Amino acid sequence: MTPEDLVEIELIKRLKYRYLRSIDQKLWDELESCFIPGATARYGGGRYEFAGRDDIMEFCRTSMGATTFLSSHRCHHPEIDLVGSDEATGTWALEDTVILTDFGLNIQGAAFYEDRYVKVDGEWKIAHTGYRRTYEEIMPRASIGGLKLTAEWWATDGRSTLG
């Protein structure tokens, strides 16, 4: 592996991190810029499959767009392989938490993403992304004694309401 290869791998990591941050902050235009037009996605082990950036974005906006959908997606342990000068693959460990305030639910889980990347006009983009769960669990928020949401990106501008 050359120093140049390491730079390319770092650029791919930054792309994936931008993808995750854009989902959690609901930055749809920024998220859309992560994909090529013909990108595909396969979430939840194939429960949700999409062909084309527009379909992927419609799913994200519709299913995660409400401010009552709070999420934290964390990927780590990347295994990125450069397949050529403009193609790469990546496997990532995912840990995520979703709070559905309108339904009073917490969802947490783990998965492994399998991605394909292409370099377009000197910039890495996602050609395919998708994950298969290792586990997912749901818990009613009311069942957790003393649980209180004290900060939230949209409702409190990320500020804690603790004195």
C-alpha positions in Angstrom: 0.0 0.0 0.0 1.4 3.4 -1.0 1.0 6.7 0.8 -1.3 7.8 -2.1 -3.5 4.7 -1.4 -3.8 5.8 2.2 -4.9 9.3 1.1 -7.6 7.7 -1.1 -8.8 5.5 1.8 -9.0 8.5 4.1 -11.1 10.4 1.5 -13.5 7.4 1.4 -13.7 7.4 5.2 -14.6 11.1 5.2 -17.3 10.4 2.6 -18.9 7.7 4.9 -18.7 10.0 7.9 -20.4 12.8 5.9 -23.1 10.3 4.9 -23.8 9.4 8.5 -23.7 13.0 9.8 -26.0 14.1 7.0 -28.6 11.5 8.0 -28.5 12.4 11.7 -28.7 16.2 11.0 -31.2 15.7 8.2 -29.0 17.6 5.7 -30.6 16.1 2.7 -28.8 18.1 0.0 -25.4 17.1 1.6 -26.5 13.5 1.8 -27.6 13.5 -1.8 -24.2 14.7 -2.8 -22.7 11.5 -1.4 -24.3 9.4 -4.1 -23.9 8.9 -7.8 -27.2 9.2 -9.7 -27.4 5.4 -10.3 -26.6 4.5 -6.7 -28.3 1.6 -5.0 -29.1 0.9 -1.4 -30.2 -2.1 0.6 -31.1 -1.4 4.2 -32.2 -3.7 6.9 -30.8 -6.8 5.3 -32.9 -6.2 2.1 -36.1 -5.2 3.7 -35.7 -1.8 2.0 -34.1 -1.7 -1.5 -33.7 1.3 -3.7 -32.4 1.8 -7.2 -31.3 5.4 -8.0 -30.3 8.3 -5.9 -33.7 9.9 -6.1 -35.4 6.8 -4.6 -32.8 6.6 -1.8 -33.3 10.2 -1.0 -37.1 9.9 -1.0 -36.8 7.1 1.5 -34.5 9.0 3.7 -36.6 12.2 3.7 -39.8 10.3 4.2 -38.7 7.8 6.9 -36.2 10.0 8.8 -37.3 13.5 8.0 -39.5 14.3 11.0 -37.9 16.1 14.0 -39.5 13.4 16.2 -37.1 10.9 14.6 -33.8 11.4 16.5 -30.9 9.3 15.4 -27.2 8.6 16.0 -25.4 6.5 13.4 -21.7 5.5 14.3 -19.6 3.5 11.9 -16.1 2.3 12.8 -13.6 -0.5 12.0 -13.5 0.3 8.3 -12.1 -2.3 5.9 -11.6 -0.4 2.7 -10.0 -2.0 -0.4 -9.0 0.0 -3.5 -10.2 -2.1 -6.5 -8.6 0.3 -9.0 -7.8 4.0 -9.3 -11.5 4.9 -9.3 -13.2 2.0 -7.5 -13.2 0.7 -3.9 -15.2 -1.5 -1.6 -15.8 -1.0 2.2 -17.1 -2.9 5.1 -18.0 -0.9 8.2 -19.4 -1.8 11.7 -22.5 0.2 12.5 -24.0 1.0 15.9 -27.1 3.1 15.8 -29.7 4.5 18.1 -33.0 5.9 17.1 -35.5 7.7 19.4 -39.0 8.0 18.1 -40.4 10.6 20.4 -43.9 10.5 18.9 -44.2 6.8 19.5 -42.3 6.7 22.8 -39.8 4.2 21.5 -36.0 3.7 21.6 -34.4 1.5 18.9 -30.8 0.4 19.0 -28.8 -2.0 17.0 -25.7 -3.0 15.2 -25.0 -4.1 11.7 -22.3 -4.3 9.0 -22.4 -2.0 6.0 -21.2 -3.3 2.6 -20.4 -0.4 0.3 -19.0 0.2 -3.2 -17.5 3.5 -4.1 -16.5 5.2 -7.4 -14.4 8.2 -8.1 -16.2 10.7 -10.3 -14.4 13.9 -11.4 -11.8 13.4 -8.7 -14.3 12.9 -5.9 -15.3 9.6 -4.2 -19.1 8.9 -4.3 -21.2 6.0 -3.0 -22.3 3.6 -5.8 -23.9 1.2 -3.4 -24.5 1.1 0.4 -26.4 -1.3 2.5 -26.3 -3.2 5.8 -27.5 -6.4 7.4 -28.3 -6.3 11.1 -26.4 -8.3 13.7 -29.2 -7.3 16.1 -31.9 -4.7 16.6 -34.0 -4.2 19.8 -36.9 -1.9 20.6 -37.8 -0.6 24.0 -40.7 1.6 25.1 -39.3 4.8 26.6 -41.9 4.7 29.4 -40.5 1.4 30.7 -37.2 3.1 31.6 -37.7 4.8 35.0 -36.5 8.4 35.2 -35.7 8.6 31.4 -35.9 12.2 30.2 -34.7 13.7 26.9 -32.8 16.8 28.1 -31.3 18.0 24.8 -32.3 17.7 21.2 -30.9 19.1 17.9 -34.2 20.6 16.8 -36.3 21.3 19.9 -33.5 22.7 22.1 -31.0 23.6 19.4 -28.7 21.0 20.9 -28.6 22.7 24.3 -29.1 20.7 27.5 -32.1 21.8 29.5 -30.3 20.7 32.7 -29.7 23.6 35.1 
